[in-house]
Amino acid sequence: MAGGGLKWLLGGAVLGAVGASEWYRRNRTVQIMPVGFFESRSVEDLNRGIKPSDDATHHYDNRFYWEWWYLDAQFDDGHRCVLELQTPNIVNNFNKKERAMLFNVYTPDGRQYNNIVALPASQWKASAETCDVELAGNTIKGYYPTYSVNFKHENLACDLTFENLLPGWTRGTGGISFGRFDKNQTFGWVVAQPRAKVSGTLTVDGTPHQVSGVGYHDHNWGSGFLPSYVSHWIWGRLSTERFTMIFADINTTKKCGGVHVPLVFLAKDDRIVLESARAECNAHDFVSDDQGFQVYPSKVDFEFSERDVAGELHFEVTGELEMVNTLAEKLPGWAVDVLSRTLAAPVYYRFISDYSGWIQVGDERFDLDGETHWEYMVMTLRRGQVPKPAPKMPI
């Protein structure tokens, strides 16, 4: 569920949402069927890792099939990069004749290189057995414990190795099926590298930099019209010297029960110690964004307690790093105003946030504070709409 591809999925789907009422009538759905998603596992099972096929392609013969492999890295010298291969070209309205590469680089001196590169579908390859994805010579390949990434575009290039510092992780099969199984409407998520050591070469404007740092790799796929089922969600992660945490709160539409599904993944040192869909998430203190288009929660609290692991983390936004108004990118201003107030005001945010709290594992308690990033995605809320508190899915 990492951010790179999600905002483009939203952008590609937004025009379809404008005329979705008839689609809803034909595909009315009122249930969620988790595919092995909520079974609680022991620490031993949590650390068994994933199968090679979990990070392979999950192709569906479906109009709204989409899939991407995402990686990011923060390097010791201050460089950062975001890398992704996606099918189809979601940015261009799910164009089946195109695939896309995302290659973003941020330098220590503040330069930003943001690239979404459309390439012919004929130059796409993806294995159904393991992570082996190629688009016009740009590749993401590997399996635990080592992945390699080779990208090149104009003045940018990378040759990077990602080495697992934690086992790969997914919940059950990695997928949630919405509605009827025979419709194959699924949202899938596998975190192949919750935390990885990254090293190699990053080339910017023709200058190669030998880099090392910490990274992350996950993989998402889906086969349904997501705004039919998902209203909005929060996703983020944080890393300290000893802890790795991934947190999310997915809120479904009324047609899918109007519930929210909080999720916490936690690792201490080199061991996963918790996966919990029984966490509590409270998003509050909604404020208007810098453009006055939509509102977002400026504070988010997570609490969890399961087996001998418990914690309480509080996140408070200190700034907007990115805001994507997907309607404004595709429609004239008058249409944006009408649709955002009457139908939906879809938007993607990435924030910089302070956090504080505590985590207890067994008899050890740790106080935490620092700075991290997290994301808020809106699909079906109208402009300025503060979502009502939703009940948790009974599990």
BALOBA-1460 file (C-alpha; in Angstrom, 3 decimals):
// residues 395
<rec num="1" residu="m" x="0.000" y="0.000" z="0.000"/>
<rec num="2" residu="a" x="2.897" y="2.268" z="-0.368"/>
<rec num="3" residu="g" x="2.141" y="5.637" z="-1.712"/>
<rec num="4" residu="g" x="3.786" y="5.752" z="-5.110"/>
<rec num="5" residu="g" x="1.172" y="3.931" z="-7.124"/>
<rec num="6" residu="l" x="-1.920" y="4.564" z="-5.034"/>
<rec num="7" residu="k" x="-2.303" y="8.197" z="-6.014"/>
<rec num="8" residu="w" x="-2.037" y="7.267" z="-9.694"/>
<rec num="9" residu="l" x="-4.605" y="4.527" z="-9.249"/>
<rec num="10" residu="l" x="-6.917" y="7.166" z="-7.844"/>
<rec num="11" residu="g" x="-6.172" y="9.506" z="-10.724"/>
<rec num="12" residu="g" x="-6.877" y="6.830" z="-13.302"/>
<rec num="13" residu="a" x="-10.146" y="5.882" z="-11.667"/>
<rec num="14" residu="v" x="-11.560" y="9.324" z="-10.980"/>
<rec num="15" residu="l" x="-13.190" y="9.851" z="-14.367"/>
<rec num="16" residu="g" x="-14.809" y="6.462" z="-14.083"/>
<rec num="17" residu="a" x="-16.224" y="7.503" z="-10.728"/>
<rec num="18" residu="v" x="-18.044" y="10.401" z="-12.367"/>
<rec num="19" residu="g" x="-20.275" y="7.970" z="-14.234"/>
<rec num="20" residu="a" x="-20.235" y="5.148" z="-11.747"/>
<rec num="21" residu="s" x="-23.833" y="5.248" z="-10.519"/>
<rec num="22" residu="e" x="-25.052" y="2.809" z="-13.165"/>
<rec num="23" residu="w" x="-22.035" y="0.578" z="-12.522"/>
<rec num="24" residu="y" x="-22.929" y="0.559" z="-8.824"/>
<rec num="25" residu="r" x="-26.498" y="-0.510" z="-9.582"/>
<rec num="26" residu="r" x="-25.235" y="-3.456" z="-11.603"/>
<rec num="27" residu="n" x="-22.562" y="-4.445" z="-9.102"/>
<rec num="28" residu="r" x="-24.126" y="-3.674" z="-5.737"/>
<rec num="29" residu="t" x="-21.949" y="-5.132" z="-3.006"/>
<rec num="30" residu="v" x="-22.580" y="-5.204" z="0.717"/>
<rec num="31" residu="q" x="-19.905" y="-7.449" z="2.136"/>
<rec num="32" residu="i" x="-16.183" y="-7.966" z="2.479"/>
<rec num="33" residu="m" x="-14.721" y="-11.448" z="2.330"/>
<rec num="34" residu="p" x="-11.184" y="-11.550" z="3.699"/>
<rec num="35" residu="v" x="-9.050" y="-14.264" z="2.134"/>
<rec num="36" residu="g" x="-7.122" y="-15.427" z="5.180"/>
<rec num="37" residu="f" x="-6.604" y="-11.831" z="6.210"/>
<rec num="38" residu="f" x="-7.548" y="-11.874" z="9.882"/>
<rec num="39" residu="e" x="-6.082" y="-15.089" z="11.215"/>
<rec num="40" residu="s" x="-3.744" y="-14.255" z="14.068"/>
<rec num="41" residu="r" x="-0.401" y="-16.025" z="13.818"/>
<rec num="42" residu="s" x="2.331" y="-16.887" z="16.280"/>
<rec num="43" residu="v" x="5.682" y="-15.127" z="16.205"/>
<rec num="44" residu="e" x="7.239" y="-18.262" z="14.717"/>
<rec num="45" residu="d" x="4.741" y="-18.245" z="11.853"/>
<rec num="46" residu="l" x="5.150" y="-14.499" z="11.361"/>
<rec num="47" residu="n" x="8.840" y="-14.979" z="10.684"/>
<rec num="48" residu="r" x="8.556" y="-17.829" z="8.173"/>
<rec num="49" residu="g" x="8.644" y="-15.330" z="5.315"/>
<rec num="50" residu="i" x="6.695" y="-15.435" z="2.067"/>
<rec num="51" residu="k" x="6.682" y="-17.719" z="-0.964"/>
<rec num="52" residu="p" x="8.366" y="-16.582" z="-4.204"/>
<rec num="53" residu="s" x="4.968" y="-16.586" z="-5.917"/>
<rec num="54" residu="d" x="3.589" y="-14.108" z="-3.370"/>
<rec num="55" residu="d" x="5.725" y="-11.397" z="-4.987"/>
<rec num="56" residu="a" x="5.066" y="-12.615" z="-8.537"/>
<rec num="57" residu="t" x="2.399" y="-11.217" z="-10.835"/>
<rec num="58" residu="h" x="-1.257" y="-11.700" z="-9.848"/>
<rec num="59" residu="h" x="-2.900" y="-11.189" z="-13.219"/>
<rec num="60" residu="y" x="-6.680" y="-10.954" z="-13.642"/>
<rec num="61" residu="d" x="-8.641" y="-10.776" z="-16.898"/>
<rec num="62" residu="n" x="-10.584" y="-7.813" z="-15.644"/>
<rec num="63" residu="r" x="-11.187" y="-4.310" z="-16.948"/>
<rec num="64" residu="f" x="-9.916" y="-2.764" z="-13.729"/>
<rec num="65" residu="y" x="-6.932" y="-5.061" z="-13.153"/>
<rec num="66" residu="w" x="-3.877" y="-3.167" z="-11.942"/>
<rec num="67" residu="e" x="-0.583" y="-4.113" z="-10.301"/>
<rec num="68" residu="w" x="2.676" y="-2.515" z="-9.242"/>
<rec num="69" residu="w" x="5.970" y="-3.307" z="-7.524"/>
<rec num="70" residu="y" x="7.200" y="-0.441" z="-5.329"/>
<rec num="71" residu="l" x="10.533" y="0.298" z="-3.621"/>
<rec num="72" residu="d" x="11.976" y="3.292" z="-1.820"/>
<rec num="73" residu="a" x="15.270" y="4.053" z="-0.122"/>
<rec num="74" residu="q" x="16.724" y="6.690" z="2.181"/>
<rec num="75" residu="f" x="20.497" y="6.924" z="1.840"/>
<rec num="76" residu="d" x="23.072" y="7.969" z="4.403"/>
<rec num="77" residu="d" x="24.325" y="10.822" z="2.188"/>
<rec num="78" residu="g" x="20.865" y="12.440" z="2.038"/>
<rec num="79" residu="h" x="19.688" y="11.124" z="-1.337"/>
<rec num="80" residu="r" x="16.276" y="9.435" z="-1.554"/>
<rec num="81" residu="c" x="14.628" y="7.519" z="-4.352"/>
<rec num="82" residu="v" x="11.225" y="6.020" z="-5.180"/>
<rec num="83" residu="l" x="11.021" y="3.264" z="-7.790"/>
<rec num="84" residu="e" x="8.042" y="1.477" z="-9.303"/>
<rec num="85" residu="l" x="6.881" y="-0.579" z="-12.278"/>
<rec num="86" residu="q" x="3.140" y="-0.695" z="-12.920"/>
<rec num="87" residu="t" x="0.654" y="-2.316" z="-15.249"/>
<rec num="88" residu="p" x="-1.289" y="-0.958" z="-17.036"/>
<rec num="89" residu="n" x="-0.519" y="2.756" z="-17.311"/>
<rec num="90" residu="i" x="-2.871" y="3.751" z="-14.517"/>
<rec num="91" residu="v" x="-2.136" y="7.454" z="-14.962"/>
<rec num="92" residu="n" x="-3.497" y="7.338" z="-18.516"/>
<rec num="93" residu="n" x="-6.937" y="5.962" z="-17.594"/>
<rec num="94" residu="f" x="-5.858" y="2.326" z="-17.348"/>
<rec num="95" residu="n" x="-4.467" y="2.373" z="-20.896"/>
<rec num="96" residu="k" x="-3.946" y="-1.309" z="-21.705"/>
<rec num="97" residu="k" x="-1.497" y="-0.473" z="-24.492"/>
<rec num="98" residu="e" x="0.918" y="1.154" z="-22.043"/>
<rec num="99" residu="r" x="2.857" y="0.308" z="-18.912"/>
<rec num="100" residu="a" x="4.569" y="2.834" z="-16.640"/>
<rec num="101" residu="m" x="7.772" y="3.348" z="-14.674"/>
<rec num="102" residu="l" x="7.969" y="5.673" z="-11.682"/>
<rec num="103" residu="f" x="11.502" y="6.978" z="-11.041"/>
<rec num="104" residu="n" x="11.802" y="9.769" z="-8.479"/>
<rec num="105" residu="v" x="15.047" y="11.032" z="-6.978"/>
<rec num="106" residu="y" x="15.518" y="13.658" z="-4.263"/>
<rec num="107" residu="t" x="18.975" y="15.097" z="-3.637"/>
<rec num="108" residu="p" x="20.514" y="16.462" z="-0.415"/>
<rec num="109" residu="d" x="20.572" y="19.987" z="-1.890"/>
<rec num="110" residu="g" x="16.817" y="19.987" z="-2.525"/>
<rec num="111" residu="r" x="16.569" y="19.044" z="-6.201"/>
<rec num="112" residu="q" x="13.601" y="16.852" z="-7.136"/>
<rec num="113" residu="y" x="13.322" y="14.606" z="-10.175"/>
<rec num="114" residu="n" x="9.811" y="13.189" z="-10.551"/>
<rec num="115" residu="n" x="9.202" y="10.949" z="-13.540"/>
<rec num="116" residu="i" x="6.250" y="8.841" z="-14.649"/>
<rec num="117" residu="v" x="7.349" y="7.266" z="-17.904"/>
<rec num="118" residu="a" x="4.798" y="5.628" z="-20.231"/>
<rec num="119" residu="l" x="6.219" y="2.738" z="-22.265"/>
<rec num="120" residu="p" x="4.703" y="0.224" z="-24.720"/>
<rec num="121" residu="a" x="2.940" y="-2.797" z="-23.254"/>
<rec num="122" residu="s" x="4.908" y="-4.963" z="-25.678"/>
<rec num="123" residu="q" x="8.043" y="-4.240" z="-23.609"/>
<rec num="124" residu="w" x="6.518" y="-5.575" z="-20.366"/>
<rec num="125" residu="k" x="7.390" y="-8.923" z="-18.791"/>
<rec num="126" residu="a" x="6.328" y="-10.270" z="-15.387"/>
<rec num="127" residu="s" x="6.843" y="-13.771" z="-14.035"/>
<rec num="128" residu="a" x="4.031" y="-15.702" z="-12.351"/>
<rec num="129" residu="e" x="6.588" y="-17.666" z="-10.298"/>
<rec num="130" residu="t" x="8.705" y="-15.013" z="-8.592"/>
<rec num="131" residu="c" x="9.471" y="-11.287" z="-8.623"/>
<rec num="132" residu="d" x="10.967" y="-10.856" z="-12.089"/>
<rec num="133" residu="v" x="9.520" y="-7.736" z="-13.682"/>
<rec num="134" residu="e" x="10.889" y="-5.875" z="-16.691"/>
<rec num="135" residu="l" x="9.758" y="-2.838" z="-18.639"/>
<rec num="136" residu="a" x="11.903" y="-1.722" z="-21.554"/>
<rec num="137" residu="g" x="15.084" y="-2.940" z="-19.852"/>
<rec num="138" residu="n" x="14.198" y="-1.530" z="-16.417"/>
<rec num="139" residu="t" x="14.050" y="-4.407" z="-13.947"/>
<rec num="140" residu="i" x="13.009" y="-5.430" z="-10.443"/>
<rec num="141" residu="k" x="14.172" y="-8.950" z="-9.646"/>
<rec num="142" residu="g" x="14.714" y="-11.111" z="-6.615"/>
<rec num="143" residu="y" x="13.499" y="-13.166" z="-3.728"/>
<rec num="144" residu="y" x="14.427" y="-13.313" z="-0.059"/>
<rec num="145" residu="p" x="16.938" y="-12.170" z="0.966"/>
<rec num="146" residu="t" x="18.169" y="-10.177" z="-2.050"/>
<rec num="147" residu="y" x="16.515" y="-8.030" z="-4.706"/>
<rec num="148" residu="s" x="18.184" y="-6.041" z="-7.479"/>
<rec num="149" residu="v" x="16.791" y="-2.945" z="-9.174"/>
<rec num="150" residu="n" x="18.114" y="-1.431" z="-12.386"/>
<rec num="151" residu="f" x="16.392" y="1.677" z="-13.773"/>
<rec num="152" residu="k" x="17.471" y="4.248" z="-16.334"/>
<rec num="153" residu="h" x="15.696" y="7.336" z="-17.624"/>
<rec num="154" residu="e" x="17.310" y="10.348" z="-19.260"/>
<rec num="155" residu="n" x="19.677" y="11.861" z="-16.654"/>
<rec num="156" residu="l" x="18.875" y="9.308" z="-13.935"/>
<rec num="157" residu="a" x="19.997" y="5.728" z="-13.344"/>
<rec num="158" residu="c" x="20.236" y="3.285" z="-10.479"/>
<rec num="159" residu="d" x="21.835" y="-0.094" z="-9.869"/>
<rec num="160" residu="l" x="20.759" y="-1.027" z="-6.359"/>
<rec num="161" residu="t" x="20.708" y="-4.113" z="-4.159"/>
<rec num="162" residu="f" x="18.031" y="-4.482" z="-1.463"/>
<rec num="163" residu="e" x="18.901" y="-7.040" z="1.247"/>
<rec num="164" residu="n" x="16.214" y="-8.099" z="3.722"/>
<rec num="165" residu="l" x="16.705" y="-7.093" z="7.342"/>
<rec num="166" residu="l" x="13.323" y="-8.678" z="8.142"/>
<rec num="167" residu="p" x="11.383" y="-11.574" z="6.608"/>
<rec num="168" residu="g" x="8.781" y="-10.814" z="3.975"/>
<rec num="169" residu="w" x="5.243" y="-10.450" z="5.297"/>
<rec num="170" residu="t" x="1.655" y="-10.659" z="4.174"/>
<rec num="171" residu="r" x="-1.690" y="-11.327" z="5.827"/>
<rec num="172" residu="g" x="-3.062" y="-14.709" z="4.806"/>
<rec num="173" residu="t" x="-3.104" y="-14.887" z="1.015"/>
<rec num="174" residu="g" x="-2.388" y="-11.174" z="0.794"/>
<rec num="175" residu="g" x="-5.809" y="-10.383" z="-0.637"/>
<rec num="176" residu="i" x="-9.202" y="-9.109" z="0.409"/>
<rec num="177" residu="s" x="-12.120" y="-10.032" z="-1.848"/>
<rec num="178" residu="f" x="-14.937" y="-7.501" z="-2.015"/>
<rec num="179" residu="g" x="-18.382" y="-8.840" z="-2.807"/>
<rec num="180" residu="r" x="-18.783" y="-12.039" z="-4.777"/>
<rec num="181" residu="f" x="-15.820" y="-14.329" z="-5.376"/>
<rec num="182" residu="d" x="-16.982" y="-15.029" z="-8.942"/>
<rec num="183" residu="k" x="-16.418" y="-11.367" z="-9.802"/>
<rec num="184" residu="n" x="-12.727" y="-11.596" z="-8.819"/>
<rec num="185" residu="q" x="-12.795" y="-8.181" z="-7.139"/>
<rec num="186" residu="t" x="-9.680" y="-8.249" z="-5.001"/>
<rec num="187" residu="f" x="-7.238" y="-5.902" z="-3.317"/>
<rec num="188" residu="g" x="-3.864" y="-7.498" z="-2.592"/>
<rec num="189" residu="w" x="-0.807" y="-6.441" z="-0.594"/>
<rec num="190" residu="v" x="2.496" y="-8.184" z="0.069"/>
<rec num="191" residu="v" x="5.421" y="-6.559" z="1.888"/>
<rec num="192" residu="a" x="8.399" y="-8.454" z="0.523"/>
<rec num="193" residu="q" x="10.919" y="-6.280" z="2.367"/>
<rec num="194" residu="p" x="9.539" y="-4.490" z="5.438"/>
<rec num="195" residu="r" x="13.055" y="-3.235" z="6.081"/>
<rec num="196" residu="a" x="16.092" y="-3.676" z="3.861"/>
<rec num="197" residu="k" x="19.730" y="-2.686" z="3.650"/>
<rec num="198" residu="v" x="20.246" y="-0.868" z="0.344"/>
<rec num="199" residu="s" x="23.532" y="-0.319" z="-1.470"/>
<rec num="200" residu="g" x="24.747" y="0.414" z="-4.976"/>
<rec num="201" residu="t" x="24.994" y="3.286" z="-7.428"/>
<rec num="202" residu="l" x="22.578" y="6.161" z="-7.941"/>
<rec num="203" residu="t" x="23.371" y="8.382" z="-10.919"/>
<rec num="204" residu="v" x="22.003" y="11.929" z="-11.055"/>
<rec num="205" residu="d" x="22.745" y="14.286" z="-13.959"/>
<rec num="206" residu="g" x="25.524" y="11.985" z="-15.111"/>
<rec num="207" residu="t" x="27.253" y="11.887" z="-11.725"/>
<rec num="208" residu="p" x="27.367" y="8.449" z="-10.061"/>
<rec num="209" residu="h" x="27.000" y="8.286" z="-6.289"/>
<rec num="210" residu="q" x="27.940" y="5.225" z="-4.267"/>
<rec num="211" residu="v" x="25.086" y="4.984" z="-1.802"/>
<rec num="212" residu="s" x="24.012" y="2.928" z="1.194"/>
<rec num="213" residu="g" x="21.009" y="3.170" z="3.446"/>
<rec num="214" residu="v" x="17.678" y="1.649" z="4.417"/>
<rec num="215" residu="g" x="14.791" y="0.729" z="2.133"/>
<rec num="216" residu="y" x="11.406" y="-0.894" z="1.715"/>
<rec num="217" residu="h" x="9.654" y="-2.983" z="-0.962"/>
<rec num="218" residu="d" x="6.019" y="-3.920" z="-1.300"/>
<rec num="219" residu="h" x="3.660" y="-5.088" z="-4.025"/>
<rec num="220" residu="n" x="0.003" y="-4.251" z="-4.624"/>
<rec num="221" residu="w" x="-2.568" y="-5.558" z="-7.064"/>
<rec num="222" residu="g" x="-6.294" y="-5.367" z="-7.603"/>
<rec num="223" residu="s" x="-9.082" y="-6.366" z="-9.919"/>
<rec num="224" residu="g" x="-12.080" y="-4.250" z="-8.983"/>
<rec num="225" residu="f" x="-13.196" y="-0.639" z="-9.272"/>
<rec num="226" residu="l" x="-11.720" y="0.475" z="-5.963"/>
<rec num="227" residu="p" x="-13.957" y="3.520" z="-5.302"/>
<rec num="228" residu="s" x="-16.896" y="1.100" z="-5.210"/>
<rec num="229" residu="y" x="-15.505" y="-0.426" z="-2.031"/>
<rec num="230" residu="v" x="-13.006" y="1.904" z="-0.390"/>
<rec num="231" residu="s" x="-13.891" y="5.391" z="0.835"/>
<rec num="232" residu="h" x="-10.583" y="6.580" z="2.318"/>
<rec num="233" residu="w" x="-7.549" y="5.290" z="4.130"/>
<rec num="234" residu="i" x="-4.448" y="6.106" z="6.141"/>
<rec num="235" residu="w" x="-1.132" y="4.371" z="5.524"/>
<rec num="236" residu="g" x="2.334" y="4.950" z="6.921"/>
<rec num="237" residu="r" x="5.379" y="3.471" z="8.524"/>
<rec num="238" residu="l" x="8.170" y="4.431" z="10.886"/>
<rec num="239" residu="s" x="11.630" y="3.088" z="11.586"/>
<rec num="240" residu="t" x="13.791" y="3.507" z="14.649"/>
<rec num="241" residu="e" x="17.052" y="1.803" z="15.490"/>
<rec num="242" residu="r" x="15.189" y="-1.191" z="16.940"/>
<rec num="243" residu="f" x="11.606" y="-0.965" z="15.653"/>
<rec num="244" residu="t" x="9.889" y="-1.132" z="12.277"/>
<rec num="245" residu="m" x="6.184" y="-0.309" z="12.198"/>
<rec num="246" residu="i" x="3.655" y="-0.271" z="9.361"/>
<rec num="247" residu="f" x="0.210" y="1.100" z="10.141"/>
<rec num="248" residu="a" x="-2.984" y="1.496" z="8.143"/>
<rec num="249" residu="d" x="-6.675" y="2.174" z="8.553"/>
<rec num="250" residu="i" x="-8.901" y="1.275" z="5.590"/>
<rec num="251" residu="n" x="-12.445" y="2.675" z="5.548"/>
<rec num="252" residu="t" x="-14.977" y="1.023" z="3.251"/>
<rec num="253" residu="t" x="-17.930" y="2.615" z="1.472"/>
<rec num="254" residu="k" x="-21.521" y="2.230" z="2.648"/>
<rec num="255" residu="k" x="-22.058" y="-0.322" z="-0.116"/>
<rec num="256" residu="c" x="-19.333" y="-2.382" z="1.507"/>
<rec num="257" residu="g" x="-20.557" y="-2.103" z="5.065"/>
<rec num="258" residu="g" x="-19.178" y="1.308" z="6.046"/>
<rec num="259" residu="v" x="-16.595" y="-0.211" z="8.389"/>
<rec num="260" residu="h" x="-12.952" y="0.510" z="9.076"/>
<rec num="261" residu="v" x="-10.135" y="-2.015" z="9.229"/>
<rec num="262" residu="p" x="-7.115" y="-0.875" z="11.271"/>
<rec num="263" residu="l" x="-3.865" y="-2.762" z="10.853"/>
<rec num="264" residu="v" x="-0.537" y="-2.691" z="12.679"/>
<rec num="265" residu="f" x="2.654" y="-4.540" z="11.735"/>
<rec num="266" residu="l" x="5.527" y="-4.372" z="14.220"/>
<rec num="267" residu="a" x="9.047" y="-5.752" z="14.225"/>
<rec num="268" residu="k" x="11.674" y="-5.468" z="16.945"/>
<rec num="269" residu="d" x="15.279" y="-5.820" z="15.831"/>
<rec num="270" residu="d" x="15.268" y="-8.631" z="13.225"/>
<rec num="271" residu="r" x="12.014" y="-10.327" z="14.295"/>
<rec num="272" residu="i" x="8.392" y="-9.606" z="13.461"/>
<rec num="273" residu="v" x="6.538" y="-9.544" z="16.780"/>
<rec num="274" residu="l" x="3.005" y="-8.470" z="15.855"/>
<rec num="275" residu="e" x="0.441" y="-8.315" z="13.091"/>
<rec num="276" residu="s" x="-2.885" y="-7.049" z="14.344"/>
<rec num="277" residu="a" x="-6.176" y="-6.187" z="12.684"/>
<rec num="278" residu="r" x="-7.585" y="-5.580" z="16.161"/>
<rec num="279" residu="a" x="-5.830" y="-2.273" z="16.699"/>
<rec num="280" residu="e" x="-7.690" y="0.934" z="17.478"/>
<rec num="281" residu="c" x="-7.256" y="3.937" z="15.190"/>
<rec num="282" residu="n" x="-8.633" y="7.401" z="15.857"/>
<rec num="283" residu="a" x="-8.188" y="10.086" z="13.195"/>
<rec num="284" residu="h" x="-9.225" y="13.520" z="14.435"/>
<rec num="285" residu="d" x="-8.678" y="17.284" z="14.408"/>
<rec num="286" residu="f" x="-9.510" y="17.665" z="10.704"/>
<rec num="287" residu="v" x="-8.097" y="20.769" z="9.021"/>
<rec num="288" residu="s" x="-8.222" y="22.234" z="5.522"/>
<rec num="289" residu="d" x="-5.284" y="21.598" z="3.215"/>
<rec num="290" residu="d" x="-3.047" y="24.401" z="1.961"/>
<rec num="291" residu="q" x="-5.148" y="24.780" z="-1.215"/>
<rec num="292" residu="g" x="-8.491" y="24.836" z="0.588"/>
<rec num="293" residu="f" x="-9.747" y="21.868" z="-1.427"/>
<rec num="294" residu="q" x="-10.229" y="19.057" z="1.082"/>
<rec num="295" residu="v" x="-9.810" y="18.344" z="4.774"/>
<rec num="296" residu="y" x="-7.548" y="15.800" z="6.431"/>
<rec num="297" residu="p" x="-6.906" y="14.529" z="9.981"/>
<rec num="298" residu="s" x="-4.038" y="16.464" z="11.522"/>
<rec num="299" residu="k" x="-3.774" y="13.913" z="14.341"/>
<rec num="300" residu="v" x="-3.959" y="10.123" z="14.277"/>
<rec num="301" residu="d" x="-3.697" y="7.760" z="17.247"/>
<rec num="302" residu="f" x="-3.036" y="4.021" z="17.136"/>
<rec num="303" residu="e" x="-3.387" y="1.661" z="20.100"/>
<rec num="304" residu="f" x="-2.766" y="-2.075" z="20.033"/>
<rec num="305" residu="s" x="-2.484" y="-4.922" z="22.496"/>
<rec num="306" residu="e" x="-2.210" y="-8.563" z="21.557"/>
<rec num="307" residu="r" x="-0.387" y="-11.408" z="23.271"/>
<rec num="308" residu="d" x="2.614" y="-9.815" z="25.015"/>
<rec num="309" residu="v" x="2.906" y="-6.828" z="22.649"/>
<rec num="310" residu="a" x="1.216" y="-3.492" z="23.261"/>
<rec num="311" residu="g" x="1.695" y="0.092" z="22.255"/>
<rec num="312" residu="e" x="0.282" y="3.545" z="21.807"/>
<rec num="313" residu="l" x="1.508" y="5.897" z="19.080"/>
<rec num="314" residu="h" x="0.343" y="9.439" z="18.376"/>
<rec num="315" residu="f" x="1.023" y="11.158" z="15.056"/>
<rec num="316" residu="e" x="0.663" y="14.890" z="14.434"/>
<rec num="317" residu="v" x="1.077" y="16.500" z="11.011"/>
<rec num="318" residu="t" x="3.709" y="19.222" z="10.835"/>
<rec num="319" residu="g" x="3.555" y="19.827" z="7.079"/>
<rec num="320" residu="e" x="2.178" y="18.767" z="3.702"/>
<rec num="321" residu="l" x="4.890" y="17.170" z="1.576"/>
<rec num="322" residu="e" x="2.662" y="16.361" z="-1.378"/>
<rec num="323" residu="m" x="-0.938" y="16.925" z="-2.419"/>
<rec num="324" residu="v" x="-2.439" y="15.519" z="-5.619"/>
<rec num="325" residu="n" x="-5.855" y="16.862" z="-6.619"/>
<rec num="326" residu="t" x="-6.762" y="14.273" z="-9.216"/>
<rec num="327" residu="l" x="-9.890" y="16.058" z="-10.426"/>
<rec num="328" residu="a" x="-7.965" y="19.273" z="-11.100"/>
<rec num="329" residu="e" x="-5.416" y="17.357" z="-13.164"/>
<rec num="330" residu="k" x="-8.086" y="16.093" z="-15.562"/>
<rec num="331" residu="l" x="-11.033" y="18.521" z="-15.583"/>
<rec num="332" residu="p" x="-11.724" y="22.267" z="-15.945"/>
<rec num="333" residu="g" x="-12.190" y="24.310" z="-12.800"/>
<rec num="334" residu="w" x="-15.984" y="24.603" z="-12.990"/>
<rec num="335" residu="a" x="-16.316" y="20.823" z="-13.309"/>
<rec num="336" residu="v" x="-13.967" y="20.267" z="-10.381"/>
<rec num="337" residu="d" x="-16.066" y="22.580" z="-8.220"/>
<rec num="338" residu="v" x="-19.368" y="20.874" z="-9.110"/>
<rec num="339" residu="l" x="-18.140" y="17.297" z="-8.852"/>
<rec num="340" residu="s" x="-16.118" y="17.803" z="-5.665"/>
<rec num="341" residu="r" x="-19.138" y="19.240" z="-3.846"/>
<rec num="342" residu="t" x="-21.787" y="16.835" z="-5.150"/>
<rec num="343" residu="l" x="-20.014" y="13.537" z="-5.852"/>
<rec num="344" residu="a" x="-16.492" y="13.216" z="-4.458"/>
<rec num="345" residu="a" x="-13.291" y="15.187" z="-3.978"/>
<rec num="346" residu="p" x="-10.593" y="12.543" z="-4.431"/>
<rec num="347" residu="v" x="-7.164" y="13.586" z="-3.243"/>
<rec num="348" residu="y" x="-3.853" y="12.122" z="-2.121"/>
<rec num="349" residu="y" x="-1.677" y="13.576" z="0.660"/>
<rec num="350" residu="r" x="1.753" y="12.732" z="1.962"/>
<rec num="351" residu="f" x="2.629" y="14.395" z="5.258"/>
<rec num="352" residu="i" x="5.638" y="14.926" z="7.435"/>
<rec num="353" residu="s" x="4.629" y="14.138" z="10.988"/>
<rec num="354" residu="d" x="5.952" y="14.064" z="14.511"/>
<rec num="355" residu="y" x="5.227" y="10.951" z="16.515"/>
<rec num="356" residu="s" x="5.447" y="9.984" z="20.168"/>
<rec num="357" residu="g" x="4.358" y="7.064" z="22.302"/>
<rec num="358" residu="w" x="5.488" y="3.759" z="23.708"/>
<rec num="359" residu="i" x="5.820" y="0.098" z="22.783"/>
<rec num="360" residu="q" x="6.046" y="-2.836" z="25.160"/>
<rec num="361" residu="v" x="7.303" y="-6.273" z="24.130"/>
<rec num="362" residu="g" x="7.232" y="-8.761" z="26.965"/>
<rec num="363" residu="d" x="8.659" y="-7.037" z="30.035"/>
<rec num="364" residu="e" x="10.527" y="-4.383" z="28.032"/>
<rec num="365" residu="r" x="8.941" y="-0.976" z="27.519"/>
<rec num="366" residu="f" x="10.326" y="1.598" z="25.087"/>
<rec num="367" residu="d" x="9.428" y="5.285" z="24.818"/>
<rec num="368" residu="l" x="9.541" y="6.545" z="21.233"/>
<rec num="369" residu="d" x="9.490" y="9.922" z="19.537"/>
<rec num="370" residu="g" x="10.658" y="11.236" z="16.210"/>
<rec num="371" residu="e" x="9.583" y="12.213" z="12.722"/>
<rec num="372" residu="t" x="8.098" y="10.126" z="9.928"/>
<rec num="373" residu="h" x="5.865" y="10.294" z="6.837"/>
<rec num="374" residu="w" x="2.327" y="9.006" z="6.408"/>
<rec num="375" residu="e" x="-0.384" y="9.257" z="3.770"/>
<rec num="376" residu="y" x="-4.084" y="9.995" z="3.571"/>
<rec num="377" residu="m" x="-6.086" y="8.973" z="0.517"/>
<rec num="378" residu="v" x="-9.638" y="10.103" z="-0.176"/>
<rec num="379" residu="m" x="-11.729" y="8.398" z="-2.843"/>
<rec num="380" residu="t" x="-15.421" y="9.017" z="-2.162"/>
<rec num="381" residu="l" x="-15.691" y="11.809" z="0.423"/>
<rec num="382" residu="r" x="-17.123" y="15.095" z="-0.790"/>
<rec num="383" residu="r" x="-15.225" y="18.359" z="-0.527"/>
<rec num="384" residu="g" x="-14.738" y="19.342" z="3.104"/>
<rec num="385" residu="q" x="-16.462" y="16.196" z="4.370"/>
<rec num="386" residu="v" x="-15.247" y="14.934" z="7.735"/>
<rec num="387" residu="p" x="-15.952" y="11.192" z="7.813"/>
<rec num="388" residu="k" x="-18.209" y="9.954" z="10.573"/>
<rec num="389" residu="p" x="-16.657" y="7.441" z="12.978"/>
<rec num="390" residu="a" x="-17.104" y="3.981" z="11.489"/>
<rec num="391" residu="p" x="-17.502" y="0.710" z="13.381"/>
<rec num="392" residu="k" x="-14.679" y="-1.784" z="13.167"/>
<rec num="393" residu="m" x="-15.213" y="-4.874" z="11.104"/>
<rec num="394" residu="p" x="-16.210" y="-7.706" z="13.461"/>
<rec num="395" residu="i" x="-13.437" y="-10.299" z="13.388"/>
